[in-house]
Amino acid sequence: MTADADQRAARRTREHWEARYRQRETPWDDGHPWRPLHDLLSRFAPPGGRIVDIGCGLGGKAAQMASLGYRVLGLDISQAAIDAAERHTTGSEGSLEFRRANFLDESPDAPFDLAFDRSVWATFDEAGRAAFARRVARWLAPGGHWISLTGCADNRDPETGESDPRGYPRHALQAIAACCEPYFEILEVTRQPFGATPDTDFTAWVTTMRVRD
């Protein structure tokens, strides 16, 4: 892909998400704390550590992490998402900052202890997922961790038995490993509810990884 084609693709991606947030078509952003987060951070992030929330959306999970005593930077490609996140988290506890950025083109001011994404990695094609994993590794301090959620390929509609449309994008474990293992050691994979509403209570893979030396 040429540089011009890359720029056009990036612009289309930015415009797509900008439109979704401006039109409030964001059913995945359920506004509820994610219950497994406290336990995961207590095991894989140092107390008071620096966390980057990639594709932070409306900022709820970033605010949840900040309330647990972490220093959190929420990034999103959509300015509308960042504006909404700042409004929705006014008065939140802890150290919390939001910034509009294309994560794939940015470099951190200082390395982070942990990266978190909630079905952001999963939205890319295979080449894009590998590039995303490589970029996450560059954002992390030595020994840093990445916690990533994506819809599980085993999701089924409870009434029809067909693939559950709420669970997209869906990935098998092999696809996660293929993109991430060149840069990360996979420490733990669990099945958890993606969210807490009828639109988001499908099964997710929660993959916890440590950056390779």
Solvent accessible surface area in square Angstrom, and as a share of the most:
residue,aa,sasa,rsa
1,M,176,0.79
2,T,93,0.54
3,A,73,0.56
4,D,89,0.46
5,A,22,0.17
6,D,68,0.35
7,Q,116,0.52
8,R,109,0.40
9,A,29,0.22
10,A,31,0.24
11,R,102,0.37
12,R,145,0.53
13,T,56,0.32
14,R,87,0.32
15,E,97,0.43
16,H,88,0.39
17,W,64,0.22
18,E,31,0.14
19,A,40,0.31
20,R,63,0.23
21,Y,22,0.08
22,R,156,0.57
23,Q,114,0.51
24,R,206,0.75
25,E,81,0.36
26,T,16,0.10
27,P,70,0.44
28,W,63,0.22
29,D,26,0.14
30,D,24,0.12
31,G,68,0.65
32,H,86,0.39
33,P,91,0.57
34,W,8,0.03
35,R,220,0.80
36,P,24,0.15
37,L,0,0.00
38,H,110,0.49
39,D,78,0.41
40,L,9,0.04
41,L,0,0.00
42,S,73,0.47
43,R,120,0.44
44,F,29,0.12
45,A,10,0.07
46,P,61,0.38
47,P,131,0.83
48,G,31,0.30
49,G,4,0.03
50,R,60,0.22
51,I,0,0.00
52,V,0,0.00
53,D,4,0.02
54,I,3,0.02
55,G,28,0.27
56,C,10,0.06
57,G,2,0.02
58,L,42,0.21
59,G,0,0.00
60,G,35,0.34
61,K,16,0.07
62,A,0,0.00
63,A,17,0.13
64,Q,29,0.13
65,M,0,0.00
66,A,1,0.01
67,S,55,0.35
68,L,61,0.30
69,G,48,0.46
70,Y,16,0.06
71,R,120,0.44
72,V,6,0.03
73,L,10,0.05
74,G,0,0.00
75,L,2,0.01
76,D,10,0.05
77,I,29,0.15
78,S,0,0.00
79,Q,71,0.32
80,A,12,0.09
81,A,0,0.00
82,I,4,0.02
83,D,52,0.27
84,A,9,0.07
85,A,0,0.00
86,E,86,0.39
87,R,151,0.55
88,H,114,0.51
89,T,15,0.09
90,T,117,0.68
91,G,79,0.76
92,S,47,0.30
93,E,123,0.55
94,G,58,0.56
95,S,60,0.39
96,L,46,0.23
97,E,91,0.41
98,F,22,0.09
99,R,74,0.27
100,R,100,0.37
101,A,4,0.03
102,N,37,0.19
103,F,13,0.06
104,L,48,0.24
105,D,108,0.56
106,E,59,0.26
107,S,79,0.51
108,P,32,0.20
109,D,129,0.67
110,A,43,0.33
111,P,74,0.47
112,F,4,0.02
113,D,37,0.19
114,L,0,0.00
115,A,0,0.00
116,F,1,0.00
117,D,0,0.00
118,R,28,0.10
119,S,20,0.13
120,V,33,0.19
121,W,3,0.01
122,A,2,0.02
123,T,70,0.41
124,F,61,0.25
125,D,100,0.52
126,E,118,0.53
127,A,78,0.60
128,G,15,0.14
129,R,27,0.10
130,A,30,0.23
131,A,30,0.23
132,F,2,0.01
133,A,0,0.00
134,R,93,0.34
135,R,46,0.17
136,V,0,0.00
137,A,20,0.15
138,R,147,0.54
139,W,1,0.00
140,L,14,0.07
141,A,21,0.16
142,P,131,0.82
143,G,32,0.31
144,G,4,0.03
145,H,25,0.11
146,W,0,0.00
147,I,0,0.00
148,S,8,0.05
149,L,0,0.00
150,T,3,0.02
151,G,2,0.02
152,C,0,0.00
153,A,38,0.30
154,D,78,0.41
155,N,8,0.04
156,R,128,0.47
157,D,36,0.19
158,P,122,0.77
159,E,160,0.72
160,T,92,0.53
161,G,43,0.41
162,E,118,0.53
163,S,51,0.33
164,D,5,0.02
165,P,81,0.51
166,R,80,0.29
167,G,0,0.00
168,Y,156,0.59
169,P,40,0.25
170,R,82,0.30
171,H,22,0.10
172,A,43,0.33
173,L,70,0.35
174,Q,138,0.61
175,A,28,0.22
176,I,7,0.04
177,A,28,0.22
178,A,71,0.55
179,C,5,0.03
180,C,1,0.01
181,E,77,0.34
182,P,84,0.53
183,Y,54,0.21
184,F,0,0.00
185,E,69,0.31
186,I,46,0.24
187,L,60,0.30
188,E,44,0.20
189,V,54,0.31
190,T,46,0.27
191,R,129,0.47
192,Q,54,0.24
193,P,75,0.47
194,F,4,0.02
195,G,10,0.10
196,A,65,0.50
197,T,31,0.18
198,P,111,0.70
199,D,80,0.42
200,T,1,0.00
201,D,72,0.37
202,F,16,0.07
203,T,40,0.23
204,A,0,0.00
205,W,26,0.09
206,V,2,0.01
207,T,1,0.01
208,T,1,0.00
209,M,1,0.00
210,R,87,0.32
211,V,18,0.10
212,R,117,0.43
213,D,178,0.92
